[in-house]
């Protein structure tokens, strides 16, 4: 039992360094929805309110939804609905995704999404 407690404690502590806290991105006008050549969904917003601080200069008003996110198709349909109806979107983000994998362009990664009233 003691060994299981130590292993569990070490496992929890080892994950501490890579964990990121989600931050709210606020409610913003949706300007564009694009499937990037990387396969990720790239969203252009009228503003940004998150505190992630990892986005490359010039990408602060972009949010990326990863193609491997289990809700990818749901996010895509919600964004198209919001764009077609002129509604704002809001959600939460967590960290950044490198757009091309070369370290040159990091975009904030979306984790939740809703269509605002």
Secondary structure, DSSP 8 states (H G I E B T S, - for coil): -HHHHHHHHHHHHHTGGG----EEEEEE-EEEEEE-TTS-EEEEES--------S-TT-TTEEEE-TTSTTHHHHHHHHHHHHHHT--EEEEEEEEEESSSSSS-EEEEEEEEEE--
